[in-house]
Amino acid sequence: MSALERLAATIEARKAADPDSSWTAKLLAKGPEKCAEKFGEEAVEAIIEAVKGDREKLVSEAADVIFHLLVMLAARDVTLQDVATELARREGISGLAEKAARPAPR
């Protein structure tokens, strides 16, 4: 099991945990919208570090982004395997072709 799979499993287990005993449980208890908000905050922090060029801080912020992405996905019952399956579906397809095949936004 990879570190990402272990992390995703831990996050899934925290859904049933007491929010007073776990940051993840507390965040999940606040609902998907709060989880999405926190993911967005962490993504902005990673962008800032990428622009600044501080590799060490970018690595740290990227880890926060991945953690909060997994929490946001868990809040909507989307698994890491769901995402991996979608990535596998796209494998070998040009990014331009894949994007052009998507339905137009409403």
C-alpha positions as CSV (number, residue, x, y, z in Angstrom):
1,M,0.0,0.0,0.0
2,S,1.4,3.4,-1.0
3,A,1.6,6.4,1.3
4,L,-1.4,8.0,-0.6
5,E,-3.4,4.8,-0.1
6,R,-2.6,4.7,3.6
7,L,-3.5,8.4,3.9
8,A,-6.8,7.9,2.0
9,A,-7.6,4.9,4.3
10,T,-6.9,7.0,7.4
11,I,-9.1,9.8,6.2
12,E,-11.9,7.3,5.5
13,A,-11.6,5.9,9.0
14,R,-11.7,9.4,10.5
15,K,-15.3,9.9,9.1
16,A,-16.5,7.9,12.1
17,A,-14.0,9.5,14.6
18,D,-14.9,12.1,17.3
19,P,-14.3,15.6,15.9
20,D,-12.8,16.6,19.2
21,S,-10.1,13.9,18.8
22,S,-9.1,14.4,15.1
23,W,-8.5,17.4,12.8
24,T,-9.7,15.3,9.9
25,A,-12.9,14.3,11.7
26,K,-13.5,17.9,12.7
27,L,-13.1,19.1,9.1
28,L,-15.3,16.3,7.7
29,A,-18.0,17.1,10.3
30,K,-18.1,20.7,9.0
31,G,-19.3,19.3,5.6
32,P,-18.1,19.2,2.0
33,E,-18.2,22.9,1.5
34,K,-15.8,23.6,4.3
35,C,-13.5,20.8,3.1
36,A,-13.6,22.4,-0.4
37,E,-12.8,25.8,1.1
38,K,-9.8,24.4,3.0
39,F,-8.6,22.7,-0.1
40,G,-8.8,26.0,-2.0
41,E,-6.8,27.8,0.8
42,E,-4.1,25.2,0.7
43,A,-3.9,25.3,-3.1
44,V,-3.4,29.0,-3.0
45,E,-0.6,28.6,-0.5
46,A,1.1,26.1,-2.8
47,I,0.7,28.5,-5.8
48,I,2.4,31.2,-3.8
49,E,5.3,29.0,-2.9
50,A,5.6,27.8,-6.5
51,V,5.9,31.4,-7.7
52,K,8.4,32.3,-4.9
53,G,10.5,29.4,-5.9
54,D,11.1,28.0,-2.4
55,R,11.3,24.2,-3.1
56,E,11.1,23.1,0.5
57,K,8.1,25.2,1.3
58,L,6.4,24.1,-2.0
59,V,6.9,20.4,-1.1
60,S,5.3,21.1,2.3
61,E,2.4,23.0,0.8
62,A,1.9,20.3,-1.9
63,A,1.6,17.7,0.8
64,D,-1.1,19.9,2.5
65,V,-2.9,20.2,-0.9
66,I,-2.9,16.5,-1.4
67,F,-4.1,15.8,2.1
68,H,-6.9,18.4,1.8
69,L,-7.9,17.1,-1.7
70,L,-8.3,13.6,-0.2
71,V,-10.4,15.0,2.6
72,M,-12.6,17.0,0.1
73,L,-13.0,13.8,-2.0
74,A,-13.9,11.8,1.1
75,A,-16.5,14.4,2.1
76,R,-18.3,13.6,-1.2
77,D,-17.6,9.8,-1.0
78,V,-15.2,9.9,-3.9
79,T,-12.3,7.5,-3.4
80,L,-8.7,7.6,-4.4
81,Q,-9.4,4.6,-6.5
82,D,-12.2,6.6,-8.3
83,V,-9.6,9.2,-9.3
84,A,-7.0,6.6,-10.2
85,T,-9.6,4.9,-12.5
86,E,-10.2,8.2,-14.2
87,L,-6.5,8.9,-14.7
88,A,-6.1,5.4,-16.1
89,R,-8.9,6.1,-18.6
90,R,-7.1,9.2,-19.7
91,E,-3.8,7.5,-20.0
92,G,-2.3,7.7,-23.6
93,I,-4.8,10.3,-24.6
94,S,-3.5,13.7,-25.6
95,G,-4.5,16.4,-23.1
96,L,-5.7,18.5,-25.9
97,A,-7.8,15.7,-27.4
98,E,-9.2,14.7,-23.9
99,K,-10.2,18.3,-23.2
100,A,-11.8,18.7,-26.7
101,A,-13.9,15.6,-26.1
102,R,-15.5,17.0,-22.9
103,P,-19.0,18.3,-23.1
104,A,-19.3,22.0,-23.3
105,P,-19.9,23.8,-19.9
106,R,-23.5,24.8,-19.2
